[in-house]
Amino acid sequence: MNRTVKSVVAMAAVAAMSLGALAACGSSSSSDSTGKVYYLNFKPEVATDWKTLAKDYTKQTGVQVTVETAASDTYEQKLKSEMAKSNAPTLFQVNGPVGYANWKDYTADMSNTAVYKELQNKSVALKDGSKVVGVPYVMETYGLIYNKTLLNKYFKLSNAVVTSVDQIDSFKTLKAVADDIQARKSELGVKGAFTSAGFDSSSDWRFKTHLANLPLYYEFKADNVTKQPSKIKGTYLPEYKKVFDMYLTDSTTDRTQLSSKTGDDATSEFALGQAVFYQNGTWAWSDLQKAGMKASSISMMPIYFGVDDANEGLATGSENYWCINSHASDADQKATAAFLKWVITSKTGKDTLSQTMGFTTPFKTFSDETSDNPLTQAAVADQKSGKTQVSWNFTMMPSEQWKNDLGNALLEYAQKTGSWSAVKTAFVDGWATEYASANQS
């Protein structure tokens, strides 16, 4: 997915971190074999931050850390290319069980690493039997980011549908507000209620993956599905259609122009005050801040889906699991584990992850860290609200092809060159086909 968000370590401490198989604890390690680290980063929005962090670590320890970042929506392709090289990544990531299935032969056991031991809840780790194959490094949240200033302006209009954000607590009310904003956009000085639902690869994941998570969440919850199913029913596709239709009709952009609209376009529209609502997540704050937005001007609400709105919270989870390459040399694996320990325990690492990148992390070492990311603050408040957070079930989507086929069908529907029945076919029939393809012996 596509998405965003400063301690000096003595050489002796680094040496201590380098001890033991992967965990940086245990038996001694020779000083002439410190190893090196190569991290293939998934998140383009924090590429520069990771490079800065790598330089800081190298400066403090002398250990070489290289960071490369895959372009948006190309991580799996980039990872395959890099893994085929002699100098392959020592640290990479998978998005969950489906991603792990592709790379299970390359994942070292991380059960003795500091990053696993420091998890607040070890059940969030990715496991294969007793083997810890991946550790999540960020818990992220998405929903509808909204411009508080523009909403407050709307509330003051005569005959406004609602007079406070607390009253927007269901899909029915959200749609009524969005429709009214769209009808009165000249009064508000906006171009639309929602930013453009672009279908460039930098943007389409918001709808073929994140929005598509909602019908999966409610179906899996109703049917008590806890692992990847071989087929799905599409029970809540009507609700999916209603939300997507709202994005199309109450928008800054005519639906026929969405194929070339990018993630940057949506960010710009929102940052410039051209739209009131923007479907995205906690990771978007870095770009919005760089675009000039103030923390006090934005917050986030659930994507009310019209199913269980009274209890529905924001969508919170992770598709960002660190994995250590088991094909890397022993020295490189140890160096990689040591680097990760430094990232989650040093002041430099913790400040970078929680402040600069704006991440909400799952580690005990961050218990005293507070984020100045207003979207993270909204996520924390939501978790304390008593509402049920929407789980991330898109990690069970059977393949990238399934997502792409769904995205193509959504775009055709948006442009009125295709029907919603084609979306249903891509969603339901496409799942069965892609599951069978991925699991054939």
C-alpha positions as CSV (number, residue, x, y, z in Angstrom):
1,M,0.0,0.0,0.0
2,N,0.9,3.4,-0.3
3,R,1.2,5.4,2.6
4,T,3.0,8.1,6.0
5,V,4.0,9.5,8.3
6,K,16.8,11.4,15.9
7,S,20.8,9.0,20.6
8,V,24.2,7.9,20.2
9,V,25.1,4.2,20.4
10,A,28.5,3.2,21.5
11,M,30.4,0.6,19.5
12,A,30.4,-1.6,22.6
13,A,26.6,-1.5,22.7
14,V,26.4,-2.4,19.0
15,A,28.8,-5.3,19.6
16,A,26.4,-6.5,22.3
17,M,23.5,-6.2,20.0
18,S,25.3,-8.3,17.4
19,L,25.5,-11.4,19.7
20,G,23.6,-14.5,19.0
21,A,21.8,-16.0,16.1
22,L,19.6,-13.2,14.7
23,A,18.6,-12.0,18.1
24,A,21.7,-10.0,18.9
25,C,21.9,-11.9,22.1
26,G,23.8,-15.0,23.1
27,S,27.2,-16.3,22.0
28,S,30.0,-14.0,21.0
29,S,30.6,-12.7,17.4
30,S,33.9,-11.9,15.9
31,S,34.7,-8.2,15.4
32,D,36.0,-8.7,11.9
33,S,32.7,-10.1,10.7
34,T,30.2,-7.4,11.5
35,G,28.0,-8.0,8.5
36,K,26.0,-5.5,6.5
37,V,22.3,-4.6,6.1
38,Y,20.3,-4.1,2.9
39,Y,16.7,-3.1,3.5
40,L,14.2,-3.1,0.7
41,N,11.6,-0.6,1.9
42,F,7.9,-0.9,1.0
43,K,6.8,2.7,1.7
44,P,7.8,5.4,-0.8
45,E,6.5,8.1,1.5
46,V,9.2,7.5,4.1
47,A,12.0,6.5,1.7
48,T,14.1,9.6,2.6
49,D,13.6,9.0,6.3
50,W,14.8,5.5,6.1
51,K,17.9,6.6,4.2
52,T,18.7,9.2,6.9
53,L,18.2,6.6,9.6
54,A,20.5,4.2,7.9
55,K,23.2,6.9,7.6
56,D,22.9,7.7,11.3
57,Y,23.3,4.1,12.2
58,T,26.3,3.6,9.9
59,K,27.9,6.8,11.3
60,Q,27.5,5.6,14.9
61,T,28.4,1.9,14.4
62,G,30.4,1.6,11.1
63,V,28.0,-1.0,9.9
64,Q,27.0,-0.5,6.3
65,V,23.2,-0.1,5.9
66,T,21.7,0.3,2.4
67,V,18.1,1.2,1.9
68,E,16.3,1.0,-1.4
69,T,12.6,1.7,-2.0
70,A,10.3,0.1,-4.5
71,A,8.0,2.5,-6.4
72,S,4.4,2.5,-5.4
73,D,2.6,-0.8,-6.2
74,T,5.7,-2.5,-7.5
75,Y,7.2,-4.0,-4.3
76,E,6.6,-7.7,-5.1
77,Q,8.1,-7.2,-8.6
78,K,11.1,-5.3,-7.2
79,L,11.6,-7.9,-4.4
80,K,11.7,-10.7,-6.9
81,S,14.3,-8.9,-9.0
82,E,16.5,-8.0,-6.0
83,M,16.3,-11.5,-4.5
84,A,17.8,-12.9,-7.7
85,K,20.9,-10.8,-7.2
86,S,24.1,-11.9,-5.4
87,N,23.7,-8.9,-3.0
88,A,20.1,-9.6,-2.1
89,P,18.1,-7.7,0.6
90,T,18.9,-9.0,4.1
91,L,15.7,-7.3,5.3
92,F,12.4,-7.2,3.4
93,Q,8.7,-7.3,4.1
94,V,5.6,-9.3,3.4
95,N,2.0,-8.1,3.7
96,G,0.7,-11.1,5.7
97,P,-0.1,-14.7,5.1
98,V,-0.5,-14.4,1.3
99,G,2.8,-12.6,0.9
100,Y,4.5,-15.0,3.2
101,A,3.4,-17.9,1.0
102,N,5.5,-16.5,-1.8
103,W,8.6,-16.0,0.4
104,K,8.4,-18.7,3.1
105,D,11.7,-20.2,1.9
106,Y,13.5,-16.9,2.5
107,T,12.3,-16.1,6.0
108,A,14.5,-16.7,9.0
109,D,13.1,-17.5,12.4
110,M,12.9,-14.3,14.3
111,S,11.7,-15.7,17.6
112,N,15.0,-14.7,19.4
113,T,15.2,-11.2,17.9
114,A,14.6,-8.1,20.0
115,V,11.9,-6.8,17.7
116,Y,9.8,-9.9,18.4
117,K,10.6,-10.0,22.1
118,E,9.6,-6.3,22.4
119,L,6.2,-6.7,20.9
120,Q,3.4,-5.6,23.2
121,N,1.3,-8.4,21.9
122,K,3.2,-11.3,20.4
123,S,0.1,-12.6,18.8
124,V,0.3,-9.9,16.1
125,A,3.5,-11.6,14.7
126,L,3.4,-13.6,11.6
127,K,4.0,-17.3,12.5
128,D,4.4,-20.6,10.7
129,G,3.9,-23.1,13.5
130,S,6.4,-22.2,16.2
131,K,8.5,-20.2,13.8
132,V,8.2,-16.4,13.9
133,V,8.5,-15.5,10.2
134,G,7.6,-11.8,10.3
135,V,7.3,-9.0,12.9
136,P,4.9,-6.0,12.2
137,Y,6.7,-2.7,12.7
138,V,3.7,-0.4,12.3
139,M,0.1,-0.6,13.2
140,E,-1.8,1.6,10.8
141,T,-5.2,3.0,10.6
142,Y,-7.3,4.3,7.8
143,G,-10.7,5.9,7.3
144,L,-12.1,9.2,6.0
145,I,-9.7,12.1,6.7
146,Y,-11.6,15.3,7.0
147,N,-10.8,19.0,7.0
148,K,-12.1,20.3,10.3
149,T,-12.0,23.9,9.1
150,L,-14.2,23.2,6.1
151,L,-16.6,21.1,8.0
152,N,-17.0,23.8,10.6
153,K,-17.7,26.2,7.8
154,Y,-20.3,23.9,6.4
155,F,-22.0,23.5,9.9
156,K,-22.6,27.3,9.9
157,L,-24.5,27.3,6.6
158,S,-28.2,27.7,6.8
159,N,-30.1,24.4,6.8
160,A,-26.9,22.3,7.1
161,V,-27.7,18.6,7.5
162,V,-25.8,18.5,10.7
163,T,-24.2,21.0,13.0
164,S,-21.3,19.0,14.4
165,V,-18.9,16.2,13.3
166,D,-20.2,14.0,16.2
167,Q,-23.5,13.9,14.3
168,I,-21.9,12.2,11.3
169,D,-22.2,8.7,12.7
170,S,-23.7,6.6,9.9
171,F,-23.5,6.1,6.2
172,K,-26.9,7.7,5.8
173,T,-25.8,10.9,7.5
174,L,-22.4,10.9,5.8
175,K,-24.0,10.6,2.4
176,A,-26.6,13.3,3.2
177,V,-23.8,15.7,4.3
178,A,-21.6,14.8,1.3
179,D,-24.6,15.4,-1.1
180,D,-25.3,18.7,0.5
181,I,-21.7,19.8,0.4
182,Q,-21.6,18.9,-3.3
183,A,-24.7,20.8,-4.0
184,R,-23.4,23.9,-2.1
185,K,-19.8,23.7,-3.1
186,S,-19.7,27.3,-4.4
187,E,-20.8,28.5,-0.9
188,L,-18.0,26.6,0.7
189,G,-15.4,27.4,-1.9
190,V,-14.6,23.7,-2.6
191,K,-14.6,21.6,-5.8
192,G,-16.3,18.6,-4.2
193,A,-17.0,16.7,-1.0
194,F,-14.5,14.0,-1.7
195,T,-11.1,14.1,-3.4
196,S,-10.7,12.4,-6.7
197,A,-10.9,8.6,-6.6
198,G,-8.0,8.2,-9.0
199,F,-7.2,4.9,-10.6
200,D,-3.5,5.6,-11.4
201,S,-1.5,2.9,-9.5
202,S,-0.5,5.4,-6.9
203,S,-4.1,5.8,-5.9
204,D,-6.2,2.8,-6.9
205,W,-5.2,0.7,-3.9
206,R,-7.4,2.9,-1.8
207,F,-10.5,1.4,-3.5
208,K,-9.5,-2.1,-4.8
209,T,-7.8,-2.9,-1.5
210,H,-8.7,-0.6,1.4
211,L,-12.3,0.1,0.5
212,A,-12.7,-3.5,-0.6
213,N,-11.7,-4.6,2.9
214,L,-15.0,-3.4,4.2
215,P,-17.3,-5.9,2.5
216,L,-14.7,-8.6,3.3
217,Y,-14.6,-7.6,7.0
218,Y,-18.4,-7.8,7.4
219,E,-18.7,-11.0,5.4
220,F,-15.9,-12.8,7.3
221,K,-17.3,-11.5,10.6
222,A,-20.8,-12.8,9.8
223,D,-19.6,-16.1,8.6
224,N,-16.9,-16.5,11.3
225,V,-14.1,-16.8,8.7
226,T,-10.7,-16.7,10.4
227,K,-8.3,-17.8,7.6
228,Q,-8.2,-17.3,3.9
229,P,-11.2,-18.9,2.3
230,S,-11.3,-20.6,-1.1
231,K,-14.3,-18.6,-2.1
232,I,-16.4,-15.6,-1.0
233,K,-20.0,-14.7,-1.4
234,G,-19.9,-10.9,-1.9
235,T,-22.7,-10.4,0.7
236,Y,-21.9,-6.8,1.3
237,L,-21.2,-5.7,-2.3
238,P,-24.3,-3.5,-2.3
239,E,-22.9,-1.4,0.5
240,Y,-19.5,-1.3,-1.3
241,K,-21.3,0.1,-4.3
242,K,-23.1,2.8,-2.3
243,V,-19.9,4.1,-0.8
244,F,-18.1,4.0,-4.1
245,D,-21.0,5.8,-5.8
246,M,-20.8,8.5,-3.2
247,Y,-17.1,8.9,-4.0
248,L,-17.9,9.3,-7.7
249,T,-20.8,11.6,-7.5
250,D,-19.7,13.9,-4.7
251,S,-16.2,14.5,-6.0
252,T,-13.8,17.2,-7.2
253,T,-13.5,15.3,-10.5
254,D,-15.8,14.0,-13.2
255,R,-15.9,10.2,-13.0
256,T,-14.8,10.0,-16.6
257,Q,-11.5,11.6,-15.8
258,L,-10.4,9.2,-13.0
259,S,-8.1,6.9,-15.0
260,S,-5.2,9.3,-14.9
261,K,-5.8,10.8,-11.5
262,T,-3.0,10.1,-9.0
263,G,-2.5,9.8,-5.3
264,D,-0.6,13.1,-5.5
265,D,-3.7,14.7,-7.1
266,A,-5.9,13.6,-4.2
267,T,-3.4,14.8,-1.6
268,S,-3.1,18.2,-3.4
269,E,-6.9,18.6,-3.6
270,F,-7.3,17.9,0.1
271,A,-4.3,20.0,1.2
272,L,-5.5,23.0,-0.9
273,G,-8.9,22.9,0.6
274,Q,-10.7,21.8,-2.6
275,A,-12.3,18.8,-0.9
276,V,-13.6,18.1,2.6
277,F,-13.1,14.3,2.8
278,Y,-10.1,12.1,1.7
279,Q,-10.0,8.3,2.1
280,N,-6.6,7.5,3.4
281,G,-4.7,6.6,6.6
282,T,-2.3,7.6,9.3
283,W,0.6,7.4,6.8
284,A,-0.8,10.3,4.8
285,W,0.1,12.9,7.5
286,S,3.7,13.3,6.3
287,D,2.6,14.3,2.8
288,L,-0.2,16.5,4.1
289,Q,2.1,18.3,6.5
290,K,4.7,18.9,3.7
291,A,1.8,20.3,1.6
292,G,1.2,22.9,4.3
293,M,-1.6,21.5,6.4
294,K,-1.7,22.1,10.1
295,A,-2.3,19.3,12.6
296,S,-5.2,21.2,14.1
297,S,-7.1,21.3,10.8
298,I,-7.5,17.5,10.2
299,S,-8.9,14.4,11.8
300,M,-10.3,11.1,10.8
301,M,-13.7,9.2,11.0
302,P,-14.7,5.6,10.0
303,I,-15.8,4.8,6.5
304,Y,-19.3,4.3,7.6
305,F,-20.6,1.3,5.6
306,G,-24.3,1.1,6.5
307,V,-24.0,-2.3,8.3
308,D,-23.1,-1.7,11.9
309,D,-22.4,2.0,12.0
310,A,-23.1,2.4,15.7
311,N,-20.2,0.1,16.6
312,E,-17.9,0.6,13.6
313,G,-14.5,2.1,14.3
314,L,-11.6,3.0,12.1
315,A,-9.8,0.2,10.1
316,T,-6.7,-0.8,12.1
317,G,-4.1,-3.4,11.4
318,S,-0.8,-4.1,9.6
319,E,0.4,-5.3,6.2
320,N,4.0,-4.4,7.1
321,Y,5.9,-7.4,8.4
322,W,9.7,-7.3,8.7
323,C,11.4,-10.5,7.5
324,I,15.1,-11.4,7.7
325,N,16.4,-13.2,4.6
326,S,17.4,-16.7,5.7
327,H,19.6,-16.9,2.5
328,A,21.8,-14.0,3.7
329,S,25.1,-14.9,5.5
330,D,25.0,-15.5,9.2
331,A,26.9,-12.2,9.7
332,D,24.4,-10.2,7.7
333,Q,21.5,-11.8,9.5
334,K,23.0,-10.9,12.8
335,A,23.8,-7.3,11.6
336,T,20.2,-7.0,10.4
337,A,18.7,-8.1,13.7
338,A,21.1,-5.7,15.5
339,F,20.0,-2.8,13.2
340,L,16.3,-3.5,13.9
341,K,17.0,-3.6,17.7
342,W,18.6,-0.2,17.4
343,V,15.7,1.2,15.4
344,I,13.2,0.3,18.1
345,T,15.3,1.0,21.2
346,S,17.5,4.1,20.4
347,K,16.2,7.6,20.8
348,T,17.1,8.3,17.1
349,G,15.2,5.2,15.9
350,K,12.2,5.7,18.0
351,D,11.9,9.4,17.2
352,T,12.2,8.7,13.5
353,L,9.5,6.0,13.5
354,S,7.0,7.8,15.8
355,Q,7.6,11.4,15.0
356,T,9.2,11.8,11.6
357,M,7.4,8.8,10.0
358,G,4.4,9.2,12.2
359,F,4.0,5.5,12.8
360,T,2.1,3.8,15.5
361,T,4.3,0.9,16.5
362,P,3.5,-2.3,18.4
363,F,6.6,-2.3,20.5
364,K,6.9,-2.0,24.3
365,T,9.9,0.3,23.9
366,F,7.6,3.0,22.5
367,S,5.4,3.2,25.6
368,D,6.5,6.7,26.5
369,E,6.4,7.9,22.9
370,T,3.6,10.2,21.8
371,S,3.0,11.1,18.2
372,D,2.3,14.5,16.9
373,N,0.5,12.9,13.9
374,P,-3.2,14.1,14.3
375,L,-4.4,11.0,12.4
376,T,-2.5,8.7,14.8
377,Q,-4.1,10.7,17.6
378,A,-7.5,10.1,16.1
379,A,-6.7,6.4,15.8
380,V,-5.7,6.2,19.5
381,A,-8.9,8.0,20.5
382,D,-11.0,5.6,18.4
383,Q,-9.4,2.6,20.0
384,K,-10.4,4.1,23.4
385,S,-13.9,4.9,22.3
386,G,-15.3,1.4,22.8
387,K,-16.1,1.0,19.1
388,T,-14.9,-2.1,17.2
389,Q,-12.0,-1.5,15.0
390,V,-12.4,-2.9,11.5
391,S,-9.7,-5.6,11.0
392,W,-7.4,-5.7,8.0
393,N,-8.7,-8.7,6.0
394,F,-7.2,-7.6,2.7
395,T,-4.1,-9.4,3.7
396,M,-6.1,-12.5,2.8
397,M,-6.8,-11.3,-0.8
398,P,-5.6,-14.2,-3.0
399,S,-3.3,-12.3,-5.3
400,E,-2.3,-9.0,-6.8
401,Q,-4.1,-10.1,-10.0
402,W,-7.3,-10.3,-8.0
403,K,-6.8,-6.7,-6.9
404,N,-5.9,-5.5,-10.4
405,D,-8.9,-7.2,-12.0
406,L,-11.2,-5.6,-9.4
407,G,-9.6,-2.3,-9.9
408,N,-10.1,-2.5,-13.7
409,A,-13.7,-3.4,-13.2
410,L,-14.2,-0.5,-10.7
411,L,-12.6,1.9,-13.2
412,E,-14.8,0.7,-16.1
413,Y,-17.8,1.1,-13.9
414,A,-16.7,4.6,-12.8
415,Q,-16.2,5.6,-16.4
416,K,-19.6,4.1,-17.4
417,T,-17.9,1.7,-19.8
418,G,-18.7,-1.2,-17.6
419,S,-21.4,-2.5,-15.3
420,W,-21.4,-3.2,-11.5
421,S,-22.1,-6.8,-12.4
422,A,-18.6,-6.9,-13.8
423,V,-17.3,-5.6,-10.4
424,K,-19.2,-8.4,-8.7
425,T,-17.7,-11.0,-11.1
426,A,-14.2,-9.7,-10.4
427,F,-14.8,-9.7,-6.7
428,V,-16.5,-13.1,-6.2
429,D,-15.6,-15.3,-9.2
430,G,-12.2,-13.7,-9.4
431,W,-11.4,-14.7,-5.8
432,A,-12.2,-18.4,-6.5
433,T,-10.1,-18.4,-9.6
434,E,-7.1,-16.7,-8.1
435,Y,-7.3,-18.8,-4.9
436,A,-7.3,-22.0,-7.0
437,S,-4.4,-20.7,-9.0
438,A,-2.3,-19.8,-6.0
439,N,-3.0,-23.1,-4.2
440,Q,-2.8,-25.6,-7.0
441,S,-0.3,-28.3,-6.3
